[in-house]
Amino acid sequence: MKIRTWDTVQVMSGKSKDRGQKQEVLKAFPESNKVLVKDINVVTRHIKKQGTQAGQIIKMEKAIDASNVMLVCPFTEKPTRVGYVMITEKGKNKKFRYSKKAVATKWGEPKDFIIK
């Protein structure tokens, strides 16, 4: 999965009120290919009274599929696809994500557009 916690993403499909919004990823679930996005896919949960605790209605976010969101490029502020590039640092190869939109529009090298 190419989306990580604390990435800024744009919702591409889903509920009409959520579509097009840019928000932060609160948590990523790579095993189920889902992400929890701040203030997106908000549902209402009714909690039954239990003992002395009163019943209540809670609004909470539910996870959405990672294929319904796109990472927002920090260089162009537009949704982008993500690629990977291997860079040698201190004698070790490391894998970094880069923005394909920034590489295509600014005609640079992938190592110039690494997403942290």
PyMOL commands that place a pseudoatom at each C-alpha (Angstrom):
pseudoatom trace, name=CA, resn=MET, resi=1, chain=A, elem=C, hetatm=0, pos=[0.000, 0.000, 0.000]
pseudoatom trace, name=CA, resn=LYS, resi=2, chain=A, elem=C, hetatm=0, pos=[1.427, 3.362, -1.012]
pseudoatom trace, name=CA, resn=ILE, resi=3, chain=A, elem=C, hetatm=0, pos=[-0.407, 5.501, 1.543]
pseudoatom trace, name=CA, resn=ARG, resi=4, chain=A, elem=C, hetatm=0, pos=[0.950, 5.929, 5.063]
pseudoatom trace, name=CA, resn=THR, resi=5, chain=A, elem=C, hetatm=0, pos=[-0.249, 7.494, 8.301]
pseudoatom trace, name=CA, resn=TRP, resi=6, chain=A, elem=C, hetatm=0, pos=[-0.105, 11.331, 8.327]
pseudoatom trace, name=CA, resn=ASP, resi=7, chain=A, elem=C, hetatm=0, pos=[-0.151, 11.584, 4.503]
pseudoatom trace, name=CA, resn=THR, resi=8, chain=A, elem=C, hetatm=0, pos=[-2.509, 14.149, 3.017]
pseudoatom trace, name=CA, resn=VAL, resi=9, chain=A, elem=C, hetatm=0, pos=[-4.940, 12.483, 0.632]
pseudoatom trace, name=CA, resn=GLN, resi=10, chain=A, elem=C, hetatm=0, pos=[-7.833, 13.534, -1.596]
pseudoatom trace, name=CA, resn=VAL, resi=11, chain=A, elem=C, hetatm=0, pos=[-10.998, 11.415, -1.682]
pseudoatom trace, name=CA, resn=MET, resi=12, chain=A, elem=C, hetatm=0, pos=[-11.656, 10.408, -5.299]
pseudoatom trace, name=CA, resn=SER, resi=13, chain=A, elem=C, hetatm=0, pos=[-14.820, 8.308, -4.873]
pseudoatom trace, name=CA, resn=GLY, resi=14, chain=A, elem=C, hetatm=0, pos=[-17.332, 7.461, -2.208]
pseudoatom trace, name=CA, resn=LYS, resi=15, chain=A, elem=C, hetatm=0, pos=[-20.027, 9.559, -0.567]
pseudoatom trace, name=CA, resn=SER, resi=16, chain=A, elem=C, hetatm=0, pos=[-20.855, 12.693, -2.534]
pseudoatom trace, name=CA, resn=LYS, resi=17, chain=A, elem=C, hetatm=0, pos=[-20.260, 14.985, 0.466]
pseudoatom trace, name=CA, resn=ASP, resi=18, chain=A, elem=C, hetatm=0, pos=[-16.770, 13.503, 0.975]
pseudoatom trace, name=CA, resn=ARG, resi=19, chain=A, elem=C, hetatm=0, pos=[-15.656, 13.409, -2.672]
pseudoatom trace, name=CA, resn=GLY, resi=20, chain=A, elem=C, hetatm=0, pos=[-12.934, 15.948, -3.508]
pseudoatom trace, name=CA, resn=GLN, resi=21, chain=A, elem=C, hetatm=0, pos=[-11.980, 16.728, 0.098]
pseudoatom trace, name=CA, resn=LYS, resi=22, chain=A, elem=C, hetatm=0, pos=[-8.331, 16.801, 1.168]
pseudoatom trace, name=CA, resn=GLN, resi=23, chain=A, elem=C, hetatm=0, pos=[-7.639, 15.433, 4.649]
pseudoatom trace, name=CA, resn=GLU, resi=24, chain=A, elem=C, hetatm=0, pos=[-4.979, 13.649, 6.702]
pseudoatom trace, name=CA, resn=VAL, resi=25, chain=A, elem=C, hetatm=0, pos=[-4.755, 9.883, 7.122]
pseudoatom trace, name=CA, resn=LEU, resi=26, chain=A, elem=C, hetatm=0, pos=[-5.141, 9.038, 10.809]
pseudoatom trace, name=CA, resn=LYS, resi=27, chain=A, elem=C, hetatm=0, pos=[-4.276, 5.359, 10.447]
pseudoatom trace, name=CA, resn=ALA, resi=28, chain=A, elem=C, hetatm=0, pos=[-3.419, 2.951, 7.644]
pseudoatom trace, name=CA, resn=PHE, resi=29, chain=A, elem=C, hetatm=0, pos=[-4.431, -0.728, 7.651]
pseudoatom trace, name=CA, resn=PRO, resi=30, chain=A, elem=C, hetatm=0, pos=[-2.223, -2.392, 4.997]
pseudoatom trace, name=CA, resn=GLU, resi=31, chain=A, elem=C, hetatm=0, pos=[-3.465, -5.923, 5.727]
pseudoatom trace, name=CA, resn=SER, resi=32, chain=A, elem=C, hetatm=0, pos=[-7.032, -4.956, 4.701]
pseudoatom trace, name=CA, resn=ASN, resi=33, chain=A, elem=C, hetatm=0, pos=[-5.990, -2.181, 2.244]
pseudoatom trace, name=CA, resn=LYS, resi=34, chain=A, elem=C, hetatm=0, pos=[-7.999, 0.460, 4.141]
pseudoatom trace, name=CA, resn=VAL, resi=35, chain=A, elem=C, hetatm=0, pos=[-7.253, 3.905, 5.561]
pseudoatom trace, name=CA, resn=LEU, resi=36, chain=A, elem=C, hetatm=0, pos=[-8.899, 5.960, 8.290]
pseudoatom trace, name=CA, resn=VAL, resi=37, chain=A, elem=C, hetatm=0, pos=[-9.173, 9.559, 7.091]
pseudoatom trace, name=CA, resn=LYS, resi=38, chain=A, elem=C, hetatm=0, pos=[-9.975, 12.529, 9.340]
pseudoatom trace, name=CA, resn=ASP, resi=39, chain=A, elem=C, hetatm=0, pos=[-13.632, 13.733, 8.987]
pseudoatom trace, name=CA, resn=ILE, resi=40, chain=A, elem=C, hetatm=0, pos=[-14.329, 11.370, 6.055]
pseudoatom trace, name=CA, resn=ASN, resi=41, chain=A, elem=C, hetatm=0, pos=[-16.976, 8.588, 6.008]
pseudoatom trace, name=CA, resn=VAL, resi=42, chain=A, elem=C, hetatm=0, pos=[-18.494, 9.784, 9.300]
pseudoatom trace, name=CA, resn=VAL, resi=43, chain=A, elem=C, hetatm=0, pos=[-21.180, 7.423, 10.617]
pseudoatom trace, name=CA, resn=THR, resi=44, chain=A, elem=C, hetatm=0, pos=[-23.573, 7.639, 13.564]
pseudoatom trace, name=CA, resn=ARG, resi=45, chain=A, elem=C, hetatm=0, pos=[-23.391, 4.907, 16.170]
pseudoatom trace, name=CA, resn=HIS, resi=46, chain=A, elem=C, hetatm=0, pos=[-26.182, 4.388, 18.734]
pseudoatom trace, name=CA, resn=ILE, resi=47, chain=A, elem=C, hetatm=0, pos=[-24.909, 2.975, 22.043]
pseudoatom trace, name=CA, resn=LYS, resi=48, chain=A, elem=C, hetatm=0, pos=[-27.393, 1.191, 24.286]
pseudoatom trace, name=CA, resn=LYS, resi=49, chain=A, elem=C, hetatm=0, pos=[-27.656, 2.016, 27.997]
pseudoatom trace, name=CA, resn=GLN, resi=50, chain=A, elem=C, hetatm=0, pos=[-25.451, -0.268, 30.099]
pseudoatom trace, name=CA, resn=GLY, resi=51, chain=A, elem=C, hetatm=0, pos=[-25.963, -0.318, 33.854]
pseudoatom trace, name=CA, resn=THR, resi=52, chain=A, elem=C, hetatm=0, pos=[-25.554, 3.201, 35.196]
pseudoatom trace, name=CA, resn=GLN, resi=53, chain=A, elem=C, hetatm=0, pos=[-24.040, 4.530, 31.973]
pseudoatom trace, name=CA, resn=ALA, resi=54, chain=A, elem=C, hetatm=0, pos=[-26.582, 6.395, 29.846]
pseudoatom trace, name=CA, resn=GLY, resi=55, chain=A, elem=C, hetatm=0, pos=[-27.229, 5.572, 26.226]
pseudoatom trace, name=CA, resn=GLN, resi=56, chain=A, elem=C, hetatm=0, pos=[-25.645, 7.895, 23.667]
pseudoatom trace, name=CA, resn=ILE, resi=57, chain=A, elem=C, hetatm=0, pos=[-25.235, 8.692, 20.003]
pseudoatom trace, name=CA, resn=ILE, resi=58, chain=A, elem=C, hetatm=0, pos=[-21.620, 8.889, 18.763]
pseudoatom trace, name=CA, resn=LYS, resi=59, chain=A, elem=C, hetatm=0, pos=[-20.316, 10.185, 15.437]
pseudoatom trace, name=CA, resn=MET, resi=60, chain=A, elem=C, hetatm=0, pos=[-17.138, 8.435, 14.309]
pseudoatom trace, name=CA, resn=GLU, resi=61, chain=A, elem=C, hetatm=0, pos=[-15.030, 7.908, 11.198]
pseudoatom trace, name=CA, resn=LYS, resi=62, chain=A, elem=C, hetatm=0, pos=[-14.973, 4.521, 9.499]
pseudoatom trace, name=CA, resn=ALA, resi=63, chain=A, elem=C, hetatm=0, pos=[-12.119, 3.217, 7.363]
pseudoatom trace, name=CA, resn=ILE, resi=64, chain=A, elem=C, hetatm=0, pos=[-12.419, 3.467, 3.565]
pseudoatom trace, name=CA, resn=ASP, resi=65, chain=A, elem=C, hetatm=0, pos=[-10.628, 1.512, 0.879]
pseudoatom trace, name=CA, resn=ALA, resi=66, chain=A, elem=C, hetatm=0, pos=[-7.223, 2.865, -0.083]
pseudoatom trace, name=CA, resn=SER, resi=67, chain=A, elem=C, hetatm=0, pos=[-8.165, 2.706, -3.765]
pseudoatom trace, name=CA, resn=ASN, resi=68, chain=A, elem=C, hetatm=0, pos=[-10.740, 5.473, -3.172]
pseudoatom trace, name=CA, resn=VAL, resi=69, chain=A, elem=C, hetatm=0, pos=[-8.102, 8.045, -2.177]
pseudoatom trace, name=CA, resn=MET, resi=70, chain=A, elem=C, hetatm=0, pos=[-5.029, 9.529, -3.879]
pseudoatom trace, name=CA, resn=LEU, resi=71, chain=A, elem=C, hetatm=0, pos=[-1.963, 10.990, -2.250]
pseudoatom trace, name=CA, resn=VAL, resi=72, chain=A, elem=C, hetatm=0, pos=[-1.671, 14.780, -2.573]
pseudoatom trace, name=CA, resn=CYS, resi=73, chain=A, elem=C, hetatm=0, pos=[1.702, 15.817, -4.015]
pseudoatom trace, name=CA, resn=PRO, resi=74, chain=A, elem=C, hetatm=0, pos=[3.502, 18.217, -1.630]
pseudoatom trace, name=CA, resn=PHE, resi=75, chain=A, elem=C, hetatm=0, pos=[5.144, 19.955, -4.607]
pseudoatom trace, name=CA, resn=THR, resi=76, chain=A, elem=C, hetatm=0, pos=[2.119, 20.583, -6.862]
pseudoatom trace, name=CA, resn=GLU, resi=77, chain=A, elem=C, hetatm=0, pos=[-0.736, 20.252, -4.290]
pseudoatom trace, name=CA, resn=LYS, resi=78, chain=A, elem=C, hetatm=0, pos=[-2.608, 17.944, -6.716]
pseudoatom trace, name=CA, resn=PRO, resi=79, chain=A, elem=C, hetatm=0, pos=[-3.523, 14.257, -6.420]
pseudoatom trace, name=CA, resn=THR, resi=80, chain=A, elem=C, hetatm=0, pos=[-0.732, 12.080, -7.741]
pseudoatom trace, name=CA, resn=ARG, resi=81, chain=A, elem=C, hetatm=0, pos=[0.305, 8.507, -8.288]
pseudoatom trace, name=CA, resn=VAL, resi=82, chain=A, elem=C, hetatm=0, pos=[3.280, 7.250, -6.316]
pseudoatom trace, name=CA, resn=GLY, resi=83, chain=A, elem=C, hetatm=0, pos=[6.419, 5.551, -7.580]
pseudoatom trace, name=CA, resn=TYR, resi=84, chain=A, elem=C, hetatm=0, pos=[9.420, 4.124, -5.807]
pseudoatom trace, name=CA, resn=VAL, resi=85, chain=A, elem=C, hetatm=0, pos=[13.109, 4.858, -6.325]
pseudoatom trace, name=CA, resn=MET, resi=86, chain=A, elem=C, hetatm=0, pos=[16.150, 3.213, -4.728]
pseudoatom trace, name=CA, resn=ILE, resi=87, chain=A, elem=C, hetatm=0, pos=[18.774, 5.650, -3.397]
pseudoatom trace, name=CA, resn=THR, resi=88, chain=A, elem=C, hetatm=0, pos=[22.079, 4.727, -1.799]
pseudoatom trace, name=CA, resn=GLU, resi=89, chain=A, elem=C, hetatm=0, pos=[22.669, 6.459, 1.531]
pseudoatom trace, name=CA, resn=LYS, resi=90, chain=A, elem=C, hetatm=0, pos=[25.747, 5.682, 3.641]
pseudoatom trace, name=CA, resn=GLY, resi=91, chain=A, elem=C, hetatm=0, pos=[26.427, 2.522, 1.667]
pseudoatom trace, name=CA, resn=LYS, resi=92, chain=A, elem=C, hetatm=0, pos=[22.885, 1.132, 2.017]
pseudoatom trace, name=CA, resn=ASN, resi=93, chain=A, elem=C, hetatm=0, pos=[20.115, 1.092, -0.566]
pseudoatom trace, name=CA, resn=LYS, resi=94, chain=A, elem=C, hetatm=0, pos=[16.920, 2.709, 0.678]
pseudoatom trace, name=CA, resn=LYS, resi=95, chain=A, elem=C, hetatm=0, pos=[13.521, 2.746, -0.963]
pseudoatom trace, name=CA, resn=PHE, resi=96, chain=A, elem=C, hetatm=0, pos=[11.760, 6.129, -1.186]
pseudoatom trace, name=CA, resn=ARG, resi=97, chain=A, elem=C, hetatm=0, pos=[8.377, 7.234, -2.547]
pseudoatom trace, name=CA, resn=TYR, resi=98, chain=A, elem=C, hetatm=0, pos=[8.256, 9.962, -5.177]
pseudoatom trace, name=CA, resn=SER, resi=99, chain=A, elem=C, hetatm=0, pos=[5.500, 11.959, -6.871]
pseudoatom trace, name=CA, resn=LYS, resi=100, chain=A, elem=C, hetatm=0, pos=[4.905, 10.955, -10.482]
pseudoatom trace, name=CA, resn=LYS, resi=101, chain=A, elem=C, hetatm=0, pos=[2.932, 14.167, -11.141]
pseudoatom trace, name=CA, resn=ALA, resi=102, chain=A, elem=C, hetatm=0, pos=[5.846, 16.387, -10.060]
pseudoatom trace, name=CA, resn=VAL, resi=103, chain=A, elem=C, hetatm=0, pos=[8.298, 14.437, -12.228]
pseudoatom trace, name=CA, resn=ALA, resi=104, chain=A, elem=C, hetatm=0, pos=[5.984, 14.701, -15.258]
pseudoatom trace, name=CA, resn=THR, resi=105, chain=A, elem=C, hetatm=0, pos=[5.216, 18.428, -14.911]
pseudoatom trace, name=CA, resn=LYS, resi=106, chain=A, elem=C, hetatm=0, pos=[8.584, 19.783, -13.771]
pseudoatom trace, name=CA, resn=TRP, resi=107, chain=A, elem=C, hetatm=0, pos=[10.805, 17.449, -15.845]
pseudoatom trace, name=CA, resn=GLY, resi=108, chain=A, elem=C, hetatm=0, pos=[13.096, 16.475, -13.006]
pseudoatom trace, name=CA, resn=GLU, resi=109, chain=A, elem=C, hetatm=0, pos=[14.584, 13.310, -11.624]
pseudoatom trace, name=CA, resn=PRO, resi=110, chain=A, elem=C, hetatm=0, pos=[12.523, 11.134, -9.236]
pseudoatom trace, name=CA, resn=LYS, resi=111, chain=A, elem=C, hetatm=0, pos=[15.108, 11.685, -6.470]
pseudoatom trace, name=CA, resn=ASP, resi=112, chain=A, elem=C, hetatm=0, pos=[14.271, 15.436, -6.589]
pseudoatom trace, name=CA, resn=PHE, resi=113, chain=A, elem=C, hetatm=0, pos=[10.606, 14.804, -5.666]
pseudoatom trace, name=CA, resn=ILE, resi=114, chain=A, elem=C, hetatm=0, pos=[10.805, 12.380, -2.743]
pseudoatom trace, name=CA, resn=ILE, resi=115, chain=A, elem=C, hetatm=0, pos=[7.766, 12.343, -0.448]
pseudoatom trace, name=CA, resn=LYS, resi=116, chain=A, elem=C, hetatm=0, pos=[8.717, 12.065, 3.226]
for i in range(1, 116): cmd.bond("trace and resi %d" % i, "trace and resi %d" % (i + 1))
show_as sticks, trace
zoom trace
